[in-house]
């Protein structure tokens, strides 16, 4: 008997909407994230607000993907898009 394959349907997303929602959540978490995790990476699920922090973007993505396997995420390095810190 032939093996059945399951197709995953992913709804279309607008990158601008992912960025807008992700940045809004980052701004809410900003003071805590920058105080405790400066220089690490945060990956955010823009729909639920769930997020993961890790030393690398890949580590954070793998952790959050376990909880949300079919989602599209927003990510950034914590603290590095703003003014210099010295």
TORTOR-529686 format. One record per residue (C-alpha): residue in three letters; residue number from 0; y, x, z. Coordinates in Angstrom, 2 decimals, decimal comma. Layout:
REM TORTOR-529686
<site resn="ala" resi="NUM" py="Y" px="X" pz="Z"/>
...
REM end
This chain:
REM TORTOR-529686
<site resn="unk" resi="0" py="0,00" px="0,00" pz="0,00"/>
<site resn="unk" resi="1" py="3,45" px="1,29" pz="-0,90"/>
<site resn="unk" resi="2" py="5,76" px="2,28" pz="1,93"/>
<site resn="unk" resi="3" py="8,67" px="-0,11" pz="2,45"/>
<site resn="unk" resi="4" py="12,10" px="1,40" pz="2,80"/>
<site resn="unk" resi="5" py="14,85" px="-0,17" pz="4,81"/>
<site resn="unk" resi="6" py="18,31" px="-0,10" pz="3,31"/>
<site resn="unk" resi="7" py="21,31" px="0,15" pz="5,58"/>
<site resn="unk" resi="8" py="24,31" px="-1,85" pz="4,53"/>
<site resn="unk" resi="9" py="27,64" px="-0,34" pz="5,52"/>
<site resn="unk" resi="10" py="30,76" px="-2,42" pz="5,16"/>
<site resn="unk" resi="11" py="33,63" px="-0,79" pz="3,28"/>
<site resn="unk" resi="12" py="36,25" px="0,82" pz="5,50"/>
<site resn="unk" resi="13" py="39,79" px="1,95" pz="4,90"/>
<site resn="unk" resi="14" py="40,38" px="5,49" pz="6,07"/>
<site resn="unk" resi="15" py="43,97" px="4,64" pz="7,00"/>
<site resn="unk" resi="16" py="42,70" px="1,89" pz="9,32"/>
<site resn="unk" resi="17" py="40,20" px="4,23" pz="11,00"/>
<site resn="unk" resi="18" py="42,96" px="6,80" pz="11,56"/>
<site resn="unk" resi="19" py="45,44" px="4,20" pz="12,86"/>
<site resn="unk" resi="20" py="42,95" px="2,74" pz="15,35"/>
<site resn="unk" resi="21" py="41,60" px="6,15" pz="16,36"/>
<site resn="unk" resi="22" py="45,06" px="7,58" pz="17,01"/>
<site resn="unk" resi="23" py="46,04" px="4,50" pz="19,04"/>
<site resn="unk" resi="24" py="43,00" px="5,02" pz="21,28"/>
<site resn="unk" resi="25" py="43,68" px="8,77" pz="21,50"/>
<site resn="unk" resi="26" py="47,25" px="8,06" pz="22,61"/>
<site resn="unk" resi="27" py="45,92" px="5,87" pz="25,45"/>
<site resn="unk" resi="28" py="43,56" px="8,65" pz="26,58"/>
<site resn="unk" resi="29" py="45,85" px="11,56" pz="25,72"/>
<site resn="unk" resi="30" py="47,06" px="12,66" pz="29,15"/>
<site resn="unk" resi="31" py="43,56" px="12,69" pz="30,63"/>
<site resn="unk" resi="32" py="41,93" px="14,32" pz="27,59"/>
<site resn="unk" resi="33" py="44,57" px="17,04" pz="27,28"/>
<site resn="unk" resi="34" py="44,52" px="17,79" pz="31,00"/>
<site resn="unk" resi="35" py="40,72" px="18,01" pz="31,25"/>
<site resn="unk" resi="36" py="39,52" px="18,98" pz="27,75"/>
<site resn="unk" resi="37" py="42,28" px="20,95" pz="25,95"/>
<site resn="unk" resi="38" py="40,91" px="22,58" pz="22,79"/>
<site resn="unk" resi="39" py="37,65" px="20,61" pz="22,70"/>
<site resn="unk" resi="40" py="36,90" px="17,84" pz="20,19"/>
<site resn="unk" resi="41" py="36,94" px="14,09" pz="20,69"/>
<site resn="unk" resi="42" py="35,10" px="11,65" pz="18,43"/>
<site resn="unk" resi="43" py="36,18" px="8,02" pz="18,82"/>
<site resn="unk" resi="44" py="34,62" px="4,76" pz="17,67"/>
<site resn="unk" resi="45" py="37,79" px="2,95" pz="16,56"/>
<site resn="unk" resi="46" py="36,22" px="-0,50" pz="16,96"/>
<site resn="unk" resi="47" py="34,85" px="-0,24" pz="20,51"/>
<site resn="unk" resi="48" py="37,03" px="2,54" pz="21,93"/>
<site resn="unk" resi="49" py="33,93" px="4,45" pz="22,98"/>
<site resn="unk" resi="50" py="34,36" px="8,21" pz="22,69"/>
<site resn="unk" resi="51" py="32,64" px="11,51" pz="23,26"/>
<site resn="unk" resi="52" py="34,10" px="14,96" pz="24,06"/>
<site resn="unk" resi="53" py="32,35" px="18,27" pz="23,33"/>
<site resn="unk" resi="54" py="33,16" px="21,91" pz="22,55"/>
<site resn="unk" resi="55" py="32,46" px="21,29" pz="18,85"/>
<site resn="unk" resi="56" py="33,04" px="18,32" pz="16,58"/>
<site resn="unk" resi="57" py="29,38" px="18,34" pz="15,58"/>
<site resn="unk" resi="58" py="28,17" px="18,10" pz="19,19"/>
<site resn="unk" resi="59" py="30,53" px="15,20" pz="19,93"/>
<site resn="unk" resi="60" py="29,51" px="13,40" pz="16,73"/>
<site resn="unk" resi="61" py="25,79" px="13,77" pz="17,44"/>
<site resn="unk" resi="62" py="26,23" px="12,39" pz="20,96"/>
<site resn="unk" resi="63" py="28,24" px="9,33" pz="19,93"/>
<site resn="unk" resi="64" py="26,07" px="8,69" pz="16,86"/>
<site resn="unk" resi="65" py="23,10" px="8,10" pz="19,22"/>
<site resn="unk" resi="66" py="24,97" px="5,10" pz="20,67"/>
<site resn="unk" resi="67" py="26,55" px="3,90" pz="17,40"/>
<site resn="unk" resi="68" py="24,26" px="5,03" pz="14,56"/>
<site resn="unk" resi="69" py="25,92" px="3,10" pz="11,73"/>
<site resn="unk" resi="70" py="29,60" px="3,49" pz="12,59"/>
<site resn="unk" resi="71" py="32,47" px="5,43" pz="11,03"/>
<site resn="unk" resi="72" py="34,38" px="7,60" pz="13,51"/>
<site resn="unk" resi="73" py="37,77" px="9,18" pz="14,06"/>
<site resn="unk" resi="74" py="37,80" px="12,75" pz="15,34"/>
<site resn="unk" resi="75" py="40,32" px="15,41" pz="16,23"/>
<site resn="unk" resi="76" py="40,79" px="18,52" pz="18,28"/>
<site resn="unk" resi="77" py="42,32" px="17,67" pz="21,63"/>
<site resn="unk" resi="78" py="45,92" px="18,78" pz="21,99"/>
<site resn="unk" resi="79" py="46,26" px="20,82" pz="18,81"/>
<site resn="unk" resi="80" py="48,27" px="18,53" pz="16,51"/>
<site resn="unk" resi="81" py="51,28" px="18,43" pz="18,80"/>
<site resn="unk" resi="82" py="53,73" px="21,15" pz="19,78"/>
<site resn="unk" resi="83" py="52,44" px="24,52" pz="20,87"/>
<site resn="unk" resi="84" py="51,38" px="24,76" pz="24,48"/>
<site resn="unk" resi="85" py="53,11" px="27,99" pz="25,51"/>
REM end
